[in-house]
Amino acid sequence: MELSQTLIDKVIKEMESRTQPEIYWDYNVSIDTSSIVKALDKEEPLFYLSDDICERNMDYIYELEIEFIQECLESISDEIEEELDCDFIDYNKLANELRDDLLDYVLVEFDTKGLFRGTENLRITMYANTDCMNSFWFESQGGFSYDSYLGDCIDVLQLNPASVKKLLVEKGYKVYGAWPNKPRRNPYVNLNDFWIELENICCPAVNLTLLYQMGQYELLKDGLKGKIILSEGHRVGFYSSWQGGGSPFDMKLIRPMTIDLDKPWGKTKYDHFGMKVDEENNDYSIKSCYGVYDSFFSN
């Protein structure tokens, strides 16, 4: 069946006046973490994953397009039936016949926020030119120095080096080298909590680690880059994804902390933060090693 250009124009006008169709995602549907991690390796994670999901839902999208066109055709059914001189018209069939001509005027909304509504657990790791730390027992054998990864942790957490030295000496441990007094610093964590984390490091190759939780949509949109603002209450500790262990993570931020994933926090390019989804893939995850709920990563 063919319609005159006059009726085609009326259908197009109707299509342009209506809200475009939208994919409905069942709330039982969720995107698994492995798919999120795979997408984060791409240049545009949100586009990559959305495009991949669209490819696998082409039949559903086609149905929505036909349904939309059919509804617009039926809105001028009297005029169509008069022009075609027919009392009964299969509007679904007519919509299929006209789809290619009208496709420029229908755009199925993907509803990315509705699909990527879950959250992901993240580890933000502090790297430094001084490498990392070993277990507390091992570190304490030769004494503690500010000119080390421990000193980098003290600086990042805005603790007073002189106060940390005093605490270590009071606990009976050796210290050496200079520990400058910086009383005007505004710490991100409680000094006693820092001591408990330090004393309970149980394995080698640990880095200062902050736990964070982010929505899938925000994570895919921004990727593993940019500025992250951790509010008061987020957990901080020491962790080794290579060894699968660390400290208790009972230390929490006592004020908000902004981390720039794109810029070094220190003087060298090695002094930077890295963010990673807490997934057990090629290394150990905190969730599996500590046996914790997702709420452990939130504030």
Secondary structure, DSSP 4 states (H G I P E B T S, - for coil): ----HHHHHHHHHHHHHSPPPBPPPPTT----HHHHHHHHTSSSHHHHHHHHHHHTTHHHHHHHHHHHHHHHHHTTHHHHHHHHT-S---HHHHHHHHHHHHGGG---B--HHHHS--EEEEEEEEEBTTB-B--HHHHHHS-EESSSHHHHHHHHTT--HHHHHHHHHHTT--EES-----TT---SS-HHHHHHHHHT--SSSBEEEEEEEEEHHHHHHH-S-SEEEEPTT-EEEEEETTTTEE----EE-SS-EEEETTS-SSSSTTSEEEEEE---SSS--HHHHHT--GGGG--
